[in-house]
Amino acid sequence: MGLRKKSKNPAVLSHEFVIQNHADIVSCVAMVILLGLMFEITAKFAIMFITVQYNVTYTNVDEEIDSISFYEYGFKDLATIFFYMLIAIILHAVIQEYILDKINRRLHLSKTKHSKFNESGQLAFFYLFSFIWGGSILTGEKFTTDPTLLWEGYPHTHMFFQVKFFYICQIAYWLHALPELYFQKVRKEDIARQLYYICLYIFHITGAYVLNLHRLGLILLVPHYLVELLFHASRLFYFSDENKQKGFTLWALLFVMARLLTLTFSVLTFGFGLARAGTEDFSVANGNFNTLTVRISCLGAICLTQAWMMWKFINFQLKKWREHTQNQIPRKKVANTKSKPSKKEYNKANASNGTVKTESGTSPRARKAKAS
């Protein structure tokens, strides 16, 4: 595909070779899987990677609709997640090469800002796409207007195609972000920070998918993605022009509201809704995980994550406030020095007015005119 411009020819299979050609290598692997559909022997294996598995069809005799198709989850989903993780790596390289790198050349950013610009650019595209996709799914769901459907009828083992495909793509994207830390040569001081939120996304999204809490996961992910989209979009505008900081104010307000919304729905679902229909029968076969231990673990994980996010948010705001106050102090000093004229300017002004002072500050005596 030639997604990366090669400035030199490193040794084959070396680290530099893999980094420069990782998109082409991944494209070849994905192409091999697609070519497997052409042959009858390999088609049954290739289709497991490409299409969504575990289709369940219900036939309605009395109603006008003949049949309804639902989907469950299983081990074959790992193959599907792997394939779409390859697609995410390819799309990542395309966005980086044809959009972000071209913008970076015009902005002439420093190495630190360059790394953050690439991170925010990639995440902004993903959050925008996921927010639109997740929002379109929620518009057709009834639990957006009736929150009791988040826990009534649990376990919700059946999903529509769009819901299951959404979760597979979400897990695939955040899994692809792990090797991208190596492919994009992320700085050592940034690896720990990025690993934190990547692992948290994988943990929470996979947990909602496996524990049949996809309804709650959807209604929490969509507003969260909107807030994150606003933050990274504001950061992109800030890198282009440092005076554009109004987006951060709106993001700060929506961030707090999103945390309250997450805690509210989580407490309602685990503390009240599922608690009323709780059972001690832990059944993996039936997909029923509504036990006291699981509920407390899920609610505790969400609360701890929200507390950690608020802690990072408060530290971020305090850092910005300190930087703002430090920038204001030099401006005041400059304004004060400009208001007070220097000694040379003061002496020149007095000389122009006809009064000259010596260095000690006393004016010399005027000479008496000689008598003629």
N, C-alpha and C positions, 0 to 999 in steps of 0.2 A: 504493500500500500504506500510505503514511503511517507508515513505521517511525520517523521522527524527528519530534519536536515542534518546530515552527517558531515561534520567538519574534519574528521580524521577517521582512519580505519583501525579500530582497536583489534586486539586478538580475539579470535572466535571463541565464544562461550566465556569470555572474561566478564568481569562486573560491568565495565564500561560498555561492552558490546550488548549485554542484556538490557542495560538501562536505555541505550540509544535505540535499540530495535525491539523493545518489549511489546509495542503496539503491533508491529508486523508479526512477531512470534505468536502473540495471542490471536491475531486474525487468522493465521494459518491453522491453529487448533480449532477455532470456531468453524472454519471452512471445511475441515475434515469431518466434523460432526454433521454439518449440513449435507455434505456429499454422501454420508451414510444413508440418507433418505432415498437415494437413487437405486439402491440394491435391496432386494427382498430379504436377504440374510441379515443385513445390518440395520434395516429400517426399524425393526422393533426395538433395537437398542438406541438408535439415534433419536427416535420420536420421544423417548423417555426424557431426553435432555431438553427438547425444544418445546413440547406441549405440556399443558397442565394436566397432572395425573389425578387419579381417584375420582372419577366422575360417577355420580349417583343420580339416577333418573327415577322420578316418581310419576306414576300415571294416575290422572284424575278421571274418574268415570262420570261423575255427576256434573262437573263444571265444564265450561266451554273450552278451557285450556286442556289440551290432550296430555301434556307431560311437562314437568318442571325439572330442570337439571341443577343439581347442587354438586359441591365438591367438598371432599374431606382432605385431611393431610396424612402423609405417611413417609416412609423412608425414601421413596423414589423422588420426593421433592428435593432431596439433596443434589440429585443430578440436574434438575431444572435450575436450582439456585446456582450451581457451578457454571452452567452455560450462560446465564444472564449476568453472572459476575464477569465473564469474559467480555460480554457486550458492554458492560459498564466501563471496563478498562479501555476498550477501543473508543467509546464516546468521550471518555476523559481525555485521551490523547488528541482527539479531533478538536475538542473545545480549547484545549491548551495551545495547540499549534496554530489554528486558524482564527482564533478570536483573542485569547488572553495575551499571547506573545506579541501580536501585532499592536495591541493597546499599550503593552509595556514598553515597546520601542518608542512610542510617542511620548510617554510620560517621563521616561528617564528616572525611574525610582531607584532608591538605594536597595541593597541586598535584603535588608530586613523588611522594608515595605514591599519589595518585589515578591518575597515569599508569602506575606500576608495577602497581597493582592491576588495571587494565584489561588490561595486557599479560599478566599471570599468569593472569587469569581466562579470556581467550581461548585461551591456550596449554594451560591445564589441561583445558578441554573437548576440544580437538583431540587432545592426548596420550592422554587417557582413551579416546576413541573409536578412535584408531589402534592403541593397545595391545590393546584387546579384539578389534578386527578382525584385526590381524596375528597375535595369539595364536591365534585360531580357525583361521586359515589354516595356521599352523605345526603345529597338532595333527593335521592330515591329511597332512602331508608326512613322507616317510621320512628325509630328510636331517637331521632333528632328532636321530634316534637313530644314524644312520650318517653321520658328517661327510665320509666319502670321496665321497659323492654330490654334494658341493659342487663337485668338479672332474671327477669321472668322467662321461664322456659329453659333455663340453663340445665345441661350443657348445650351450647350452641355449636354443635359439631358440623353443621352444614353451612357452607358459604356459597355465595354466588361467584361466578367466574371472575368478575372484576375485583371482588374483595380478595380472593385467594391470589390472583395474579399481582395485585397491589402489594400484598405482604411478601410474596416471593421476590419481587423487584426491590422492595425495601431492604430485605435481608441481604440480597445479592449486592446491592450498592454499598452497604456499610462493610460487608466482607471485602469488597474490592478495595476499600480505602486502606486496608492493612498493607497489602503489597505496594500500594501507591506511595507509602512513606519511603520505601526503598527506591522505587522508580523515579520519584520526583526529587530525590536527594534532599529530603527535609532536614533542616538543621537539628543538631542534637538537642538544643535547648527547647525546640518546639515539638519534639517527638512525644514526650511525656504528656504534654497538654492535649495533643491531638488523640493520643491513645485513650485518654480518659473518656472523652465524649464518644469516640468510635465504639469502644467496648460497652458503654452505657446504652447506646442505641441498639447494638446487637442484642444485648441482654434483655432489654425491655420489649423490643419488637418481637424477638423470638419467643419470649415468655408469653406475650399476649396471643401469639399464633398457636403455640403448643397447648396452652391451658384453655383454649377455646374462649378467650376473652377478646376476640377480634372486634367486637362492637365497641367495647370500652377503649381499645387501642386506637380505633379510627377517630373517635370523637375527641381523644386527647392529642393525637398526632397532628391533626389538621390545624387547629389554632396555634399549636407550638411551632409548626413549620412556617406559619404566617409571621410570627414574631422573629424567628431566625432569619427569614427572608428579608425582613425590614432591616435587621441589624447588618447583615452582610451587604445589602444594597447601599445602606448609609455609609459603610466603611469604604465601598468602592468610590462613591461620590467624594468622600473625604480625601482619598488618595489623589483624585483628580484635581480637587480644589479644597485646601484646608479650611476655608471659610464656610464650607457647606457642612454644618453640624446639626441642623435642625432635626434631621432624621433620628438622631440618637435620643432626643427628648421624647419623641413619639414612641420609639422602641422601649425606653425605660418604663413608660406608662403601661404599654401593652404587655411588657414582660411580667410585671407584678400581677396584672389581671390574669394572665395565662397561668401563673403559679397558683393563684387562688382558685381558678376554674379547675385545674388538675386535682388539687386537694379536695375540692367539693365533690366532684364526680367520683373520685376514688373512695372517699369515706362513705358516700351514699351507696356505692356498689358493694364494697367489701364489708362495711360496718353495719349496714342496715338491710340492703336487698338480699345479698347472698347469704347473710347470716340467718335470715328467717327460714331459708330453704336448705340449711346446712345439713350435711350427712357425714357419718363417720366411715362410709364405704368409699375408699379410695380406689376408683376403677379406671385404669388406663384404657381398657378395651372399650368402655362406654364413653370415655372422654370426660368423666365427671371428677373434677379435682376440688370440689367445694367442701373442703374440710377446714377445721379451725386453724391448723398449722399453715396450710397453703394461703388462707385469707390473711393471716397475720403477716406471713412472709411477704406477700405481694404488697400489702398496704405499707409495711415497714420499708420495703425497697423503694416504693414511690415517694414516701415522705422523706427518706434520707436523701434521695436524689434531688428533690425539690429544695431541701435545706442546703445541700451542697451548691446548687445553682444560685440560690439567693445569697449565699456567702460569697461566691465569686462575683456576683452582681454588685454587692455592697462594696467589696474591695475595688472593683473596677470604677465605681462612681467616686469613691474616696480618692483614688489615684488621679482621676480627671480633675477633681476639685482642687487637689494640691497643685497640680500642674497649672491650673488656671490662676490660683492665688500667687504662685511663684512668678508667673508671667506678668501679673498686675503690679508687683512690687518694683521691678526695674522700670516699668513705664512711668510710675509715679516719681521715681528718682530722676528720670530723664526730664520729666515735666518741671520738676523743681529746679534743676540746674539751668534749664532754658529760661526760667522766669527771673533768675538772678544774673545780672550782667557781670562779666569778668572785670578785673582791675584795669586791664588795658582799655577795654571798651568804656569803662567808667571814666578813666583819665582822658581819653579822646573826647568823650562827650563834654567834660568840663573844659577842655582846651577850646573846643569849638564855641563854648559859651563865654570864653574870655577869662576863665578862672583856671589856673594851673596849680597842681599840688605836687609836692615833692614825694619821694618814696615813703617818707614817714607819715604822710597824710596831712602835713601842715602846709598851708599856702605861703609862698615867699612874700616878703614885704614889698610893697610897690616903691619904686625909686622916686625920690623927689626931683622935680625938674630944677635944673640949674638956673640960678638968677642971671639974667642977661646983663 
